Amino acid sequence: PDLILEKDVKVAIRDFADEHYCFGWIQNSPRKSIVGEARCTKESANSLKKFMSEILNEDQNHTISIREYRDTLIRLHFTHFK
């Protein structure tokens, strides 16, 4: 992806997730980091992880930590990424 300015990282991740039919949330944390959760198909999740790694690794000041959950009991459905 093209170089994305820091202020646009959340928007870029949200838009990518929407385009790949993921749902979830993303926001700033009190620790000056970005946190979120996404639920996607396995293929879309892999694409989203790759996208986030690429845009965050363009700047050495960013690190990324992704935790995968095998399954959850959440049964709520959202129509878009917020």
C-alpha positions, 0 to 999 in steps of 0.5 A, spaced: 500 500 500 501 507 499 505 510 505 499 512 509 500 518 514 499 516 522 492 520 522 490 516 517 492 509 519 485 507 523 481 510 517 485 505 512 484 499 516 477 500 517 476 501 510 480 495 508 476 491 513 469 494 510 472 492 503 473 485 505 467 484 509 469 484 516 466 487 522 468 490 529 471 496 531 478 500 532 480 506 536 485 510 540 487 507 547 489 511 553 496 508 552 497 512 545 496 506 541 490 503 536 486 497 539 481 494 535 477 487 534 475 484 527 471 478 525 472 476 518 473 469 514 479 466 514 481 469 508 479 476 509 483 475 516 489 473 513 489 479 508 487 484 513 493 482 518 498 483 512 495 490 510 496 492 517 503 489 518 505 493 511 502 499 513 505 499 520 511 497 518 513 503 513 514 507 520 519 503 524 516 507 530 510 502 530 509 495 532 503 490 531 501 485 535 495 481 533 492 475 537 487 470 533 482 467 537 479 460 534 472 461 536 468 466 540 461 465 543 459 472 540 453 472 536 452 479 535 452 481 527 454 488 525 453 491 518 459 495 518 466 496 521 466 502 526 
